[in-house]
Amino acid sequence: MARIIIVGAGVVGLSTARAARAKGHDVVLIERGPIPNPLASSWDSHRMIRHHYGDAAGYTVMVHDAFDAWDRLWADLGATHFVDTGAIAIAEKDGDYAHRTLATFRSTGLQHDVLDAAALSVLCPQYRLTDESFGVVGGRAGPLFADRIVAGLADLVARMGVELMPDTTVATVDPAAASVTLADGRTIAGDALVVAAGAWGGRLVPAFAGHPVMRQALCYVTPPPAYAKAWNEGPALVAYGDNGGYTLPGVCGTDLKFGYGAHRRPADPDGGVASPEGEAQAILAGFGRFVKDIGAYVPLRVQVGYYMMDTSRRFRIETEGRMIAVGNCDGQMFKFGPLMGERVIATIEGAVSRPDLKSWAAGE
């Protein structure tokens, strides 16, 4: 049995703590804010899980294992915080995200369907389509209710006996000693160290220093009545062409969410979660080309989060001494949280090699 120090109580840190305690290890979980932290990037009404990943076949396949890990978590929580609404990528021109996803589904053998323009117009009347449009659906997909998940995980790990240290800032980490020094000068040491500090990881792990930190804002809206049923009973949108906009339906007490990748900007993660005037309209403007009557959508609120993302857009694991650090989450990590936690603990226990963990996380 080892003593494992975990920095960061987002979905990866909490999941790693759960996996460690399930194997009988002692765990100390340190978080700069409350646990769970409503200001952390893991906190939101819902996040998407889907097999659609363009030509990144490794991540498409990884989602199979991610669903298995989620099912194990639901058993521990005694509740399922996921709805299988399905997800769709809509083709706009040759070679775009839907075309690449379709090729990956075929090459990996994932069961899928292709909807022609006529079927697509019935399922998704809220989108502007052409005769050449088609939609790609496949596998389980839909919203993970993020805030319910991290709250449930926080309660679960506390009941499992994890030592929680909320509102505690880590100043430095020592990979060789598997220890951290806190802002108040105290040192906490263990047998293994896991850093899952998200956008703040570059301040603790030299290998992550200089990695871009992005601010992403997501807009929750009320759709016009004519399209409310289609939005809330239809599939999540992964991509329309290569536009970079995605949506999640408002189900189980949540609201319809719009996210627009082109809206993210480099930023200081300590910049706060306030949204400036006009930001909701700027996000919605990115959908105007392919969502009908975009001006009739009523913004409810904007959810702001921060994450590390480099040009590879692949998860990155760094190992040094007795430390494993998880980074470059690209806003995509939530769906893999429980699976990542299990793999990290398997690596600490020697069941998975460090090189294998790194290549797996990179989708290779």
Backbone hydrogen bonds in HBPLUS format (Angstrom, degrees):
<---DONOR---> <-ACCEPTOR-->    atom                        ^
c    i                          cat <-CA-CA->   ^        H-A-AA   ^      H-
h    n   atom  resd res      DA  || num        DHA   H-A  angle D-A-AA Bond
n    s   type  num  typ     dist DA aas  dist angle  dist       angle   num
A0026-ASP N   A0002-ALA O   2.90 MM  24  6.16 147.3  2.01 156.7 164.4     1
A0191-ASP N   A0003-ARG O   2.65 MM 188  5.19 160.9  1.69 145.1 152.0     2
A0192-ALA N   A0003-ARG O   3.27 MM 189  6.62 145.6  2.40 153.6 153.8     3
A0004-ILE N   A0026-ASP O   2.82 MM  22  6.14 167.9  1.84 154.1 155.5     4
A0028-VAL N   A0004-ILE O   2.98 MM  24  6.35 158.9  2.02 159.4 162.2     5
A0005-ILE N   A0192-ALA O   2.94 MM 187  6.31 166.7  1.95 158.5 158.5     6
A0194-VAL N   A0005-ILE O   2.79 MM 189  6.19 160.3  1.83 164.0 169.7     7
A0006-ILE N   A0028-VAL O   2.84 MM  22  6.12 165.2  1.86 172.3 174.8     8
A0030-ILE N   A0006-ILE O   2.86 MM  24  6.15 171.2  1.86 168.7 171.0     9
A0007-VAL N   A0194-VAL O   2.82 MM 187  6.25 159.9  1.86 162.3 169.3    10
A0196-ALA N   A0007-VAL O   2.77 MM 189  5.72 163.1  1.80 159.3 165.3    11
A0008-GLY N   A0030-ILE O   2.74 MM  22  5.86 174.1  1.74 174.5 176.5    12
A0014-LEU N   A0010-GLY O   2.93 MM   4  5.99 173.5  1.93 162.4 164.7    13
A0015-SER N   A0011-VAL O   3.00 MM   4  5.86 151.8  2.08 131.6 140.2    14
A0016-THR N   A0012-VAL O   2.83 MM   4  5.97 153.4  1.90 149.1 156.4    15
A0017-ALA N   A0013-GLY O   2.96 MM   4  6.17 154.7  2.03 146.1 153.0    16
A0018-ARG N   A0014-LEU O   2.96 MM   4  6.25 157.1  2.02 147.2 153.3    17
A0019-ALA N   A0015-SER O   2.95 MM   4  6.17 164.1  1.97 148.1 152.2    18
A0020-ALA N   A0016-THR O   2.89 MM   4  6.03 154.8  1.95 147.4 154.5    19
A0021-ARG N   A0017-ALA O   2.98 MM   4  6.17 166.3  2.00 152.9 155.9    20
A0022-ALA N   A0018-ARG O   2.97 MM   4  6.13 151.9  2.05 148.0 156.2    21
A0023-LYS N   A0020-ALA O   3.07 MM   3  5.27 139.0  2.24 100.3 111.8    22
A0025-HIS N   A0020-ALA O   3.06 MM   5  5.40 160.2  2.10 146.7 140.3    23
A0024-GLY N   A0021-ARG O   2.91 MM   3  4.84 160.1  1.95 103.4 109.2    24
A0163-GLU N   A0027-VAL O   2.94 MM 136  6.12 167.5  1.96 160.2 156.6    25
A0029-LEU N   A0163-GLU O   2.83 MM 134  6.12 167.8  1.84 166.6 169.6    26
A0165-MET N   A0029-LEU O   2.78 MM 136  5.94 152.0  1.86 173.4 166.4    27
A0031-GLU N   A0165-MET O   3.06 MM 134  6.22 167.9  2.08 145.6 143.8    28
A0168-THR N   A0031-GLU O   2.87 MM 137  5.70 176.7  1.87 144.2 144.3    29
A0167-ASP N   A0033-GLY O   2.75 MM 134  4.21 170.1  1.76 119.2 120.2    30
A0040-ALA N   A0037-ASN O   3.00 MM   3  5.40 166.0  2.02 117.5 122.1    31
A0043-TRP N   A0040-ALA O   3.15 MM   3  5.67 164.9  2.17 114.8 119.6    32
A0147-ASP N   A0044-ASP O   2.77 MM 103  5.34 136.5  1.96 172.2 167.2    33
A0047-ARG N   A0144-LEU O   2.77 MM  97  5.11 150.7  1.85 144.6 154.4    34
A0144-LEU N   A0047-ARG O   2.63 MM  97  5.11 163.7  1.65 159.3 165.5    35
A0049-ILE N   A0142-GLY O   3.00 MM  93  5.63 153.6  2.07 154.8 162.6    36
A0142-GLY N   A0049-ILE O   2.97 MM  93  5.63 152.7  2.04 156.7 162.3    37
A0056-ALA N   A0053-TYR O   2.97 MM   3  5.44 162.6  2.00 140.9 141.3    38
A0057-ALA N   A0055-ASP O   2.98 MM   2  5.57 129.2  2.25 106.3  91.4    39
A0059-TYR N   A0056-ALA O   3.15 MM   3  5.78 129.2  2.42 113.7 124.0    40
A0060-THR N   A0056-ALA O   3.25 MM   4  6.62 154.8  2.32 147.1 154.7    41
A0061-VAL N   A0057-ALA O   2.99 MM   4  6.24 163.8  2.02 157.2 159.4    42
A0062-MET N   A0058-GLY O   2.96 MM   4  6.11 149.6  2.06 136.8 146.2    43
A0063-VAL N   A0059-TYR O   3.11 MM   4  6.27 137.8  2.30 144.2 151.6    44
A0064-HIS N   A0061-VAL O   3.07 MM   3  5.71 143.9  2.20 115.0 123.3    45
A0066-ALA N   A0062-MET O   2.95 MM   4  6.27 148.3  2.06 145.7 155.9    46
A0067-PHE N   A0063-VAL O   2.95 MM   4  6.19 156.7  2.01 152.1 155.0    47
A0068-ASP N   A0064-HIS O   3.29 MM   4  6.67 153.5  2.36 142.9 149.9    48
A0069-ALA N   A0065-ASP O   2.98 MM   4  6.29 153.7  2.05 148.2 155.2    49
A0070-TRP N   A0066-ALA O   2.88 MM   4  6.22 155.0  1.95 151.3 158.5    50
A0071-ASP N   A0067-PHE O   2.91 MM   4  6.17 156.6  1.97 148.7 154.9    51
A0072-ARG N   A0068-ASP O   3.09 MM   4  6.43 148.0  2.19 142.6 150.8    52
A0073-LEU N   A0069-ALA O   3.03 MM   4  6.37 149.9  2.12 144.7 153.2    53
A0073-LEU N   A0070-TRP O   3.00 MM   3  4.95 114.2  2.45  92.9 109.4    54
A0074-TRP N   A0070-TRP O   2.81 MM   4  6.16 160.9  1.85 159.2 164.0    55
A0075-ALA N   A0071-ASP O   3.18 MM   4  6.40 153.7  2.25 141.6 147.7    56
A0076-ASP N   A0072-ARG O   3.22 MM   4  6.55 149.9  2.31 140.9 148.3    57
A0076-ASP N   A0073-LEU O   2.97 MM   3  5.04 115.8  2.39  98.5 114.4    58
A0077-LEU N   A0073-LEU O   2.84 MM   4  6.11 157.5  1.89 159.5 166.5    59
A0078-GLY N   A0074-TRP O   2.79 MM   4  5.71 137.8  1.97 144.8 155.4    60
A0145-PHE N   A0081-HIS O   3.04 MM  64  5.37 163.5  2.07 134.8 140.2    61
A0083-VAL N   A0143-PRO O   3.28 MM  60  5.90 150.7  2.37 153.5 162.0    62
A0085-THR N   A0083-VAL O   3.01 MM   2  5.82 121.3  2.37 110.1  93.8    63
A0086-GLY N   A0141-ALA O   2.94 MM  55  4.49 155.9  2.00 133.9 126.6    64
A0236-ALA N   A0086-GLY O   2.97 MM 150  6.30 160.3  2.01 144.3 138.0    65
A0088-ILE N   A0236-ALA O   2.81 MM 148  6.22 147.3  1.92 161.7 172.0    66
A0238-VAL N   A0088-ILE O   2.85 MM 150  5.77 170.5  1.86 149.3 152.6    67
A0089-ALA N   A0136-VAL O   3.13 MM  47  5.25 151.0  2.21 136.0 144.6    68
A0136-VAL N   A0089-ALA O   2.86 MM  47  5.25 154.9  1.92 147.1 155.5    69
A0090-ILE N   A0239-ALA O   2.85 MM 149  6.23 165.0  1.87 161.7 163.2    70
A0241-GLY N   A0090-ILE O   2.77 MM 151  6.05 168.5  1.78 175.5 171.9    71
A0091-ALA N   A0134-PHE O   2.80 MM  43  5.42 166.0  1.82 165.8 169.7    72
A0096-ASP N   A0093-LYS O   3.26 MM   3  5.95 152.1  2.34 144.9 143.2    73
A0099-HIS N   A0096-ASP O   3.03 MM   3  5.36 114.6  2.48 105.4 120.9    74
A0100-ARG N   A0096-ASP O   2.94 MM   4  6.25 161.7  1.98 159.1 165.1    75
A0101-THR N   A0097-TYR O   2.83 MM   4  5.99 155.6  1.89 148.9 156.1    76
A0102-LEU N   A0098-ALA O   2.91 MM   4  6.04 160.1  1.95 147.3 152.6    77
A0103-ALA N   A0099-HIS O   3.09 MM   4  6.35 159.2  2.14 147.4 152.3    78
A0104-THR N   A0100-ARG O   3.06 MM   4  6.31 151.4  2.14 142.2 150.0    79
A0105-PHE N   A0101-THR O   2.80 MM   4  6.10 162.0  1.83 158.4 163.2    80
A0106-ARG N   A0102-LEU O   3.01 MM   4  6.23 158.2  2.06 148.6 154.2    81
A0107-SER N   A0103-ALA O   2.96 MM   4  6.17 157.9  2.01 145.1 151.3    82
A0108-THR N   A0104-THR O   2.90 MM   4  5.98 150.2  1.99 153.4 160.1    83
A0109-GLY N   A0105-PHE O   3.01 MM   4  5.86 119.0  2.40 135.4 148.1    84
A0110-LEU N   A0105-PHE O   3.03 MM   5  4.96 131.3  2.28 141.2 147.8    85
A0113-ASP N   A0137-VAL O   2.89 MM  24  5.41 158.9  1.94 147.6 152.1    86
A0137-VAL N   A0113-ASP O   3.06 MM  24  5.41 170.3  2.07 157.4 160.4    87
A0115-LEU N   A0135-GLY O   2.80 MM  20  4.92 161.0  1.83 145.1 150.7    88
A0135-GLY N   A0115-LEU O   2.87 MM  20  4.92 154.6  1.93 137.2 145.8    89
A0120-LEU N   A0116-ASP O   2.84 MM   4  5.95 159.3  1.88 158.6 165.7    90
A0121-SER N   A0117-ALA O   2.92 MM   4  6.00 148.7  2.02 142.7 149.7    91
A0122-VAL N   A0119-ALA O   3.25 MM   3  5.30 131.6  2.50  95.4 107.6    92
A0123-LEU N   A0119-ALA O   3.08 MM   4  6.36 162.5  2.11 151.0 155.5    93
A0124-CYS N   A0120-LEU O   2.76 MM   4  5.68 161.8  1.79 152.1 157.8    94
A0127-TYR N   A0124-CYS O   3.35 MM   3  6.12 175.1  2.35 122.5 123.7    95
A0292-LYS N   A0126-GLN O   2.94 MM 166  5.64 169.9  1.95 159.8 162.9    96
A0128-ARG N   A0290-PHE O   2.81 MM 162  4.94 160.0  1.85 133.9 138.7    97
A0133-SER N   A0130-THR O   3.09 MM   3  5.24 159.7  2.13 107.0 113.4    98
A0146-ALA N   A0144-LEU O   2.98 MM   2  5.64 114.8  2.42 114.7  97.9    99
A0149-ILE N   A0145-PHE O   2.97 MM   4  6.17 147.8  2.08 149.0 159.3   100
A0149-ILE N   A0146-ALA O   3.04 MM   3  4.99 116.2  2.46  93.9 110.1   101
A0150-VAL N   A0146-ALA O   2.93 MM   4  6.23 169.0  1.94 168.7 167.3   102
A0151-ALA N   A0147-ASP O   3.07 MM   4  6.06 155.7  2.13 140.4 147.7   103
A0152-GLY N   A0148-ARG O   2.93 MM   4  5.97 154.4  1.99 138.0 145.6   104
A0153-LEU N   A0149-ILE O   2.79 MM   4  6.03 157.0  1.84 153.1 160.1   105
A0154-ALA N   A0150-VAL O   2.90 MM   4  6.00 158.1  1.95 143.0 148.8   106
A0155-ASP N   A0151-ALA O   3.10 MM   4  6.33 160.8  2.14 146.6 151.2   107
A0156-LEU N   A0152-GLY O   2.88 MM   4  6.04 155.4  1.94 144.7 152.5   108
A0157-VAL N   A0153-LEU O   2.87 MM   4  6.08 172.4  1.88 162.0 161.4   109
A0158-ALA N   A0154-ALA O   3.19 MM   4  6.25 151.9  2.27 139.6 147.3   110
A0159-ARG N   A0155-ASP O   3.07 MM   4  6.31 156.9  2.13 146.7 152.6   111
A0160-MET N   A0156-LEU O   2.90 MM   4  6.18 136.9  2.09 143.3 156.6   112
A0162-VAL N   A0157-VAL O   2.97 MM   5  5.53 166.3  1.99 161.3 156.7   113
A0161-GLY N   A0158-ALA O   3.16 MM   3  5.31 154.2  2.23 101.4 109.3   114
A0183-ALA N   A0169-THR O   2.90 MM  14  5.58 153.9  1.97 154.9 153.9   115
A0171-ALA N   A0181-THR O   2.76 MM  10  5.69 150.1  1.85 147.0 157.4   116
A0172-THR N   A0181-THR O   3.23 MM   9  5.29 159.1  2.27 140.9 146.0   117
A0181-THR N   A0172-THR O   2.92 MM   9  5.29 165.5  1.94 145.3 149.0   118
A0174-ASP N   A0179-SER O   2.79 MM   5  5.19 162.0  1.83 158.6 154.9   119
A0178-ALA N   A0174-ASP O   2.87 MM   4  5.76 115.6  2.30 146.1 164.3   120
A0179-SER N   A0174-ASP O   3.21 MM   5  5.19 160.7  2.24 136.9 140.9   121
A0178-ALA N   A0175-PRO O   3.32 MM   3  4.90 147.4  2.43  90.7 100.1   122
A0322-ARG N   A0175-PRO O   2.86 MM 147  5.37 166.7  1.88 130.5 132.7   123
A0190-GLY N   A0178-ALA O   2.94 MM  12  5.50 140.2  2.10 138.2 150.5   124
A0180-VAL N   A0188-ILE O   2.86 MM   8  5.37 151.7  1.94 147.5 156.6   125
A0188-ILE N   A0180-VAL O   2.90 MM   8  5.37 158.4  1.95 153.8 161.1   126
A0182-LEU N   A0186-ARG O   2.76 MM   4  5.29 165.2  1.78 160.6 165.6   127
A0185-GLY N   A0182-LEU O   2.89 MM   3  5.25 162.5  1.93 116.6 119.9   128
A0193-LEU N   A0322-ARG O   2.95 MM 129  6.12 160.2  1.99 157.7 156.1   129
A0324-ILE N   A0193-LEU O   2.89 MM 131  6.35 150.3  1.98 155.8 165.0   130
A0195-VAL N   A0324-ILE O   2.93 MM 129  6.36 157.0  1.99 145.9 153.1   131
A0326-VAL N   A0195-VAL O   2.91 MM 131  6.28 163.6  1.94 171.2 173.4   132
A0200-TRP N   A0197-ALA O   3.10 MM   3  5.38 153.2  2.17 136.8 131.9   133
A0201-GLY N   A0198-GLY O   3.00 MM   3  5.44 167.0  2.01 120.4 122.8   134
A0203-ARG N   A0200-TRP O   3.13 MM   3  5.75 156.7  2.19 115.9 122.5   135
A0204-LEU N   A0201-GLY O   3.03 MM   3  5.40 153.9  2.10 110.9 118.9   136
A0205-VAL N   A0201-GLY O   2.90 MM   4  5.94 163.5  1.92 167.5 172.8   137
A0208-PHE N   A0205-VAL O   2.85 MM   3  5.49 151.0  1.94 121.7 130.5   138
A0209-ALA N   A0206-PRO O   3.03 MM   3  5.00 149.9  2.12 101.1 110.6   139
A0211-HIS N   A0208-PHE O   3.02 MM   3  5.60 162.8  2.05 137.1 138.6   140
A0309-MET N   A0212-PRO O   2.91 MM  97  5.64 163.3  1.93 157.5 161.9   141
A0267-ALA N   A0213-VAL O   2.93 MM  54  5.95 155.0  1.99 147.8 151.7   142
A0214-MET N   A0307-TYR O   2.73 MM  93  5.44 170.6  1.74 164.9 162.6   143
A0307-TYR N   A0214-MET O   3.02 MM  93  5.44 150.0  2.12 143.8 153.2   144
A0215-ARG N   A0265-ARG O   2.64 MM  50  5.28 165.7  1.66 158.1 161.7   145
A0265-ARG N   A0215-ARG O   3.06 MM  50  5.28 150.8  2.15 138.7 146.7   146
A0216-GLN N   A0305-GLY O   2.84 MM  89  5.43 172.3  1.85 161.0 163.7   147
A0305-GLY N   A0216-GLN O   2.93 MM  89  5.43 156.5  1.99 157.3 164.7   148
A0218-LEU N   A0303-GLN O   2.81 MM  85  5.04 158.1  1.85 143.0 150.3   149
A0303-GLN N   A0218-LEU O   2.74 MM  85  5.04 158.8  1.79 151.1 156.4   150
A0219-CYS N   A0258-PHE O   2.88 MM  39  5.17 159.3  1.92 162.4 161.0   151
A0258-PHE N   A0219-CYS O   2.77 MM  39  5.17 163.1  1.79 150.4 156.3   152
A0220-TYR N   A0301-ARG O   2.95 MM  81  5.47 168.3  1.96 162.5 166.2   153
A0300-LEU N   A0220-TYR O   2.68 MM  80  5.41 170.2  1.69 155.0 151.4   154
A0221-VAL N   A0256-LEU O   2.91 MM  35  5.60 159.7  1.95 155.8 162.5   155
A0222-THR N   A0298-VAL O   2.84 MM  76  5.07 151.0  1.93 138.6 148.0   156
A0298-VAL N   A0222-THR O   2.99 MM  76  5.07 164.7  2.02 151.3 150.2   157
A0227-TYR N   A0224-PRO O   2.94 MM   3  5.77 155.5  2.00 128.3 134.5   158
A0228-ALA N   A0225-PRO O   3.37 MM   3  5.09 156.9  2.43  97.4 103.9   159
A0231-TRP N   A0227-TYR O   3.03 MM   4  6.25 161.8  2.06 158.3 163.0   160
A0232-ASN N   A0228-ALA O   3.01 MM   4  6.14 173.5  2.01 156.5 158.3   161
A0233-GLU N   A0229-LYS O   2.91 MM   4  5.73 137.0  2.10 146.3 154.5   162
A0234-GLY N   A0230-ALA O   3.02 MM   4  5.35 118.5  2.41 129.6 138.7   163
A0237-LEU N   A0247-THR O   3.19 MM  10  4.95 137.8  2.37 116.3 128.3   164
A0247-THR N   A0237-LEU O   3.02 MM  10  4.95 153.4  2.09 129.6 136.8   165
A0243-ASN N   A0240-TYR O   3.06 MM   3  5.80 165.2  2.08 139.5 143.8   166
A0261-GLY N   A0244-GLY O   2.80 MM  17  5.04 167.4  1.82 147.9 143.4   167
A0246-TYR N   A0259-GLY O   2.78 MM  13  5.27 160.1  1.82 156.9 161.1   168
A0259-GLY N   A0246-TYR O   2.89 MM  13  5.27 167.1  1.91 159.0 157.9   169
A0248-LEU N   A0257-LYS O   3.03 MM   9  5.16 147.7  2.13 137.6 144.2   170
A0257-LYS N   A0248-LEU O   2.98 MM   9  5.16 167.7  1.99 152.6 156.6   171
A0254-THR N   A0251-VAL O   3.07 MM   3  5.29 149.8  2.17 107.5 116.7   172
A0263-HIS N   A0260-TYR O   2.90 MM   3  5.58 160.4  1.94 122.0 128.7   173
A0264-ARG N   A0261-GLY O   3.21 MM   3  5.83 161.9  2.24 116.8 121.2   174
A0271-GLY N   A0268-ASP O   2.84 MM   3  5.34 144.8  1.96 127.4 128.5   175
A0279-GLU N   A0276-PRO O   3.16 MM   3  5.81 159.8  2.20 141.4 140.8   176
A0282-ALA N   A0278-GLY O   3.09 MM   4  6.34 146.9  2.20 144.3 153.8   177
A0282-ALA N   A0279-GLU O   3.06 MM   3  4.96 117.3  2.47  92.6 108.6   178
A0283-ILE N   A0279-GLU O   2.98 MM   4  6.30 153.4  2.05 154.9 161.1   179
A0284-LEU N   A0280-ALA O   3.02 MM   4  6.31 169.8  2.03 155.6 157.9   180
A0285-ALA N   A0281-GLN O   2.96 MM   4  6.03 141.6  2.11 139.1 149.2   181
A0286-GLY N   A0283-ILE O   3.10 MM   3  5.67 145.3  2.22 112.4 120.8   182
A0287-PHE N   A0284-LEU O   2.91 MM   3  5.47 159.0  1.96 116.5 123.4   183
A0288-GLY N   A0285-ALA O   3.16 MM   3  5.17 158.7  2.20 104.6 111.2   184
A0290-PHE N   A0287-PHE O   3.09 MM   3  5.86 144.5  2.22 120.2 128.2   185
A0291-VAL N   A0287-PHE O   2.87 MM   4  5.64 144.3  2.00 167.8 175.8   186
A0296-ALA N   A0293-ASP O   2.88 MM   3  5.60 166.5  1.90 126.0 130.6   187
A0297-TYR N   A0294-ILE O   3.25 MM   3  5.70 170.1  2.26 115.8 118.2   188
A0330-ASP N   A0308-MET O   2.90 MM  22  5.84 170.0  1.91 165.2 161.9   189
A0313-ARG N   A0310-ASP O   3.20 MM   3  5.74 143.6  2.34 113.4 121.6   190
A0316-ARG N   A0327-GLY O   3.00 MM  11  5.16 172.9  2.00 138.4 136.4   191
A0327-GLY N   A0316-ARG O   2.82 MM  11  5.16 155.6  1.88 162.4 167.4   192
A0318-GLU N   A0325-ALA O   2.92 MM   7  5.07 161.6  1.96 145.0 151.2   193
A0325-ALA N   A0318-GLU O   2.76 MM   7  5.07 162.5  1.79 158.5 163.1   194
A0320-GLU N   A0323-MET O   3.12 MM   3  5.27 155.8  2.19 136.3 142.7   195
A0323-MET N   A0320-GLU O   2.78 MM   3  5.27 160.4  1.82 138.8 145.4   196
A0332-GLN N   A0329-CYS O   2.88 MM   3  5.87 166.6  1.90 137.3 139.3   197
A0336-PHE N   A0333-MET O   2.79 MM   3  5.39 146.2  1.91 122.2 132.7   198
A0337-GLY N   A0334-PHE O   3.02 MM   3  5.11 170.4  2.03 114.3 116.8   199
A0340-MET N   A0336-PHE O   2.74 MM   4  5.81 162.0  1.77 166.0 172.0   200
A0341-GLY N   A0337-GLY O   2.99 MM   4  6.24 161.8  2.03 156.2 160.9   201
A0342-GLU N   A0338-PRO O   3.10 MM   4  6.35 156.7  2.16 145.8 151.4   202
A0343-ARG N   A0339-LEU O   2.99 MM   4  6.25 158.0  2.04 151.3 157.3   203
A0344-VAL N   A0340-MET O   2.92 MM   4  6.11 159.2  1.96 155.6 160.9   204
A0345-ILE N   A0341-GLY O   3.18 MM   4  6.38 164.1  2.20 147.1 150.8   205
A0346-ALA N   A0342-GLU O   2.96 MM   4  6.16 154.2  2.03 144.1 152.1   206
A0347-THR N   A0343-ARG O   2.95 MM   4  6.17 143.3  2.09 142.5 151.9   207
A0348-ILE N   A0344-VAL O   2.99 MM   4  6.35 156.5  2.05 149.0 155.1   208
A0349-GLU N   A0345-ILE O   2.95 MM   4  6.17 150.9  2.03 148.4 156.3   209
A0351-ALA N   A0346-ALA O   2.82 MM   5  5.15 134.2  2.03 164.8 161.3   210
A0352-VAL N   A0346-ALA O   3.30 MM   6  5.64 141.7  2.46 114.1 112.2   211
A0350-GLY N   A0347-THR O   3.02 MM   3  4.97 150.4  2.11  99.5 108.9   212
A0357-LEU N   A0353-SER O   2.93 MM   4  6.20 153.5  2.00 149.7 157.3   213
A0358-LYS N   A0354-ARG O   3.02 MM   4  6.26 161.1  2.06 153.9 158.2   214
A0359-SER N   A0355-PRO O   2.99 MM   4  6.24 167.5  2.00 153.6 156.3   215
A0360-TRP N   A0356-ASP O   2.88 MM   4  5.92 159.3  1.92 147.6 154.2   216
A0361-ALA N   A0357-LEU O   2.96 MM   4  6.05 165.5  1.98 148.7 152.8   217
A0362-ALA N   A0358-LYS O   3.10 MM   4  6.30 141.9  2.25 140.9 151.0   218
A0364-GLU N   A0359-SER O   2.96 MM   5  5.32 164.8  1.98 162.5 157.9   219
A0363-GLY N   A0360-TRP O   2.90 MM   3  5.16 159.0  1.94 112.0 117.0   220
